[in-house]
Amino acid sequence: MTAYSNQEIAELQESAKRHLWLHFTRMSSYNDAEIPTIVRGSGQYVFDQHGKRYLDGLAGLFVSQIGHGRTEVADAGARQASELAYFPLWSYAHPQAIALADRLAGMAPGDLNRVFFTTSGSEAVESAWKLAKQYFKNIGQPGRYKVLSRSIAYHGTSMGALAITGLADIKAPFEPLPPGGVRVPNTNFYRAPDFVAHDRAEFGQWAADEIERTILREGPDSVAAVFLEPVQNSGGCFPPPPGYFQRVREICDRYGVLLVSDEVICAFGRLGYYFGSERYGYQPDIITFAKGVTSGYAPLGGMVVRDALMEPFVRGESSFLHGVTFAGHPVSCAVAMANLDVFEKEELLANVRSNEGAFRSTLEKLNDLPIVGDVRGAGYFYGIELVKDKATKETFNDDESERLLRGYLSPALFDAGLICRADDRGDPVIQLSPPLTCGPEHFDEMEQILRTVLTQAWERL
Ligand SMILES: Cc1ncc(COP(=O)(O)O)c(C=O)c1O
């Protein structure tokens, strides 16, 4: 890889600092520092403008399942753009959307057979809430509009999705949000309340029962849906305790509430299955997806819904009054088909399932470091919770978090050649979610970089 010239780099930096607005980013942190600029990707690695290589331990942003630089997927997009670059799914269909909807319906669990496309995860979540609301109005239960979701869970940033998101800090500037978002406990067993901290199954039972108690408190006739990720991302990869989803399903059935599995991260192999709900053996009413469906070669999201939810919309004058211009874009659908071909050809689900034990045990080696409190996750999706005191699980105060994560860990990990995420939206964690093509040599590389940087972080504290 040839690096950009010094002049090209200087021009890029100047333009970026003058004109580009980075998401969820303190722009001031780049006043005197270079904005990291990624210019190329190949396999499990990406390269910056200096030609420096980084292991993409986060698959971009939980996206690049098949890795970077796959020309067969890029070519599929280019071919489609020449054939038919754009046509809307408003009243019309096009072959790529038809083929992809058919394929996804075949892959999704149970009678999830209808696919409604969007362009992103936030739009998928937004669409699922809107569908739930209109569905209940159409079947004569107009009082149902509330949505339960878990504390610290991230479900997107558009106003509806943000109302479902459980992160107070990123909601506050936009209050008042649409009414109806209600929080229930998450499944962070490491921080379980004392009375259920001795047993995962009991903890899971309690956390699920809290959903029932909340439905009763809010009034069952006012609750439309429960939104849950198979493994909760924000807070650092909380897998479901045994029996949790089975109990949640029972509760949803008892009160006529829809179970939405938000699989924007957990679908398409992240947990070794096409859908995370398959891994944990539960049947959702709606699955929301995005990210890995195209491995990022073009933007696409959507929801797969049960036949029964479509019922009230297939008769007479009824229609789902919702849509977006670029949803199910022909290029994105063609790319998704080619992406799924790679999954099949290279048996990526099998790769994750056969290697996830090695991924876990490699990361668990870090447990010997004093700063590592918990290593948790599933498939190729792991969080490492950092603590000040391993014995008491004492976490860092705001000032220490700021110095540790923002001031040191994020830049140090990047400098050391690893793209991952140091996050303090709950307790401080490092998150890993590498391409599904990774194997033991990549796990070792991640572990070695993390060991060096975390050791230095501890020494600086
Ligand atoms: C579980 C979940 N839902 C929704 C979203 C929002 O997706 P997007 O950023 O594509 O709007 C995300 C994004 O990370 C997510 O992780």
The ligand as an SDF file (V2000), in Angstrom:
LIG
                    3D

 16 16  0  0  0  0  0  0  0  0999 V2000
  -29.0260   -2.7450   18.5160 C   0  0  0  0  0  0  0  0  0  0  0  0
  -28.9750   -1.5400   17.6310 C   0  0  0  0  0  0  0  0  0  0  0  0
  -30.1240   -1.0180   17.1780 N   0  0  0  0  0  0  0  0  0  0  0  0
  -30.1270    0.0480   16.3710 C   0  0  0  0  0  0  0  0  0  0  0  0
  -28.9560    0.6560   15.9750 C   0  0  0  0  0  0  0  0  0  0  0  0
  -28.9790    1.8540   15.0680 C   0  0  0  0  0  0  0  0  0  0  0  0
  -28.4650    1.5200   13.8330 O   0  0  0  0  0  0  0  0  0  0  0  0
  -27.9780    2.6770   12.8030 P   0  0  0  0  0  0  0  0  0  0  0  0
  -26.7360    3.2650   13.3840 O   0  0  0  0  0  0  0  0  0  0  0  0
  -27.7440    1.9160   11.5240 O   0  0  0  0  0  0  0  0  0  0  0  0
  -29.0850    3.6470   12.6740 O   0  0  0  0  0  0  0  0  0  0  0  0
  -27.7380    0.1400   16.4210 C   0  0  0  0  0  0  0  0  0  0  0  0
  -26.4710    0.7740   16.0150 C   0  0  0  0  0  0  0  0  0  0  0  0
  -25.4020    0.4270   16.4430 O   0  0  0  0  0  0  0  0  0  0  0  0
  -27.7500   -0.9810   17.2850 C   0  0  0  0  0  0  0  0  0  0  0  0
  -26.6080   -1.4890   17.7430 O   0  0  0  0  0  0  0  0  0  0  0  0
  1  2  1  0
  2  3  1  0
  2 15  2  0
  3  4  2  0
  4  5  1  0
  5  6  1  0
  5 12  2  0
  6  7  1  0
  7  8  1  0
  8  9  2  0
  8 10  1  0
  8 11  1  0
 12 13  1  0
 12 15  1  0
 13 14  2  0
 15 16  1  0
M  END
$$$$
